[in-house]
């Protein structure tokens, strides 16, 4: 069985850094090698910029954020984004989509309703073999994959 290739949207990484109970299992699964992160320079730079915003920096452990960045640098499959993705409601989401397409991801995990609720976009991404999932759906998928391995 091949390992899942996953793009994690910045909003999920920020929730992890804020120690969100619902998202911490994603970090644990990543650390256990249950899936492969697909990363682009744009998404990495966005994460770096967002966690350093003053209102978030007050609530985020800087050392933990730097550790996460180091993990992502060392353990992600880095892709160069060249594809123009399908249109979506929010142009800020285009790099997420392009990273998933160029990185041949299986899944995008996002808390962004503009991505997950757009049926036309979902169909376009599904036709490329990419699912758009929220945190709970992704964790269920990982759990199912883990059960099948046993």
QUIPEBEL-V720508 format. One record per helix or strand of 3 or more residues. SS is the DSSP state (H for helix, E for strand). FROM is the first residue (numbers start at 1). TO is the last residue. If there is no record, write none. Layout:
SS;FROM;TO / SS;FROM;TO
This chain:
E;4;8 / H;10;17 / H;21;31 / E;35;39 / H;41;51 / H;54;57 / H;62;75 / H;91;102 / E;107;109 / H;113;116 / H;119;126 / E;131;133 / H;135;149
